[in-house]
């Protein structure tokens, strides 16, 4: 496990068997997002780690992957990279449908948004089903569910609809990508 500070809050990264299996914002640590637009050049503390003994935890391969993921996240927030190139794992309790939606979201280019309805149409499904898959996305940022918006507005993010800290994070991520 590795905790990464970003301009919009702390991310908890987890890896298993050489694959990134979780990238999630930590609850209760989102003060940055309330202070206005994130500063892309703000000092980020990449490498702050938490584990059983206070250090980075996992197998040597997983530790190397977590460090690589943290570097790519730092590059994303600094504006020097717009893509992620990491081996991704899927939690055992996920469905093939959700995996299909997540794969489609990873094809949405940096700085581009699509609606739940547009994405649903490409997958021959319903917008609510796409929203459900977005809500259960275990790899926030890496699988860019923030690029999927509602027809009439921002939509939701991480289980919140239209308002709340999670939606504020979504807005900030879209602002970062808009330049």
Secondary structure, DSSP 8 states (H G I E B T S, - for coil): -EEEEETTEEEEEEEETTEEEEEEE-TT--HHHHTSS--TTS---TT----TTSS--S-HHHHHHHHHHHHHHHHHHHTS-S-----B---TT--HHHHHHHHHHHTS-TT--EEHHHHHHHHTS-HHHHHHHHHT-SBTTTS-GGGEEBTTB--EETTEESSSHHHHHHHHHHHHHH-
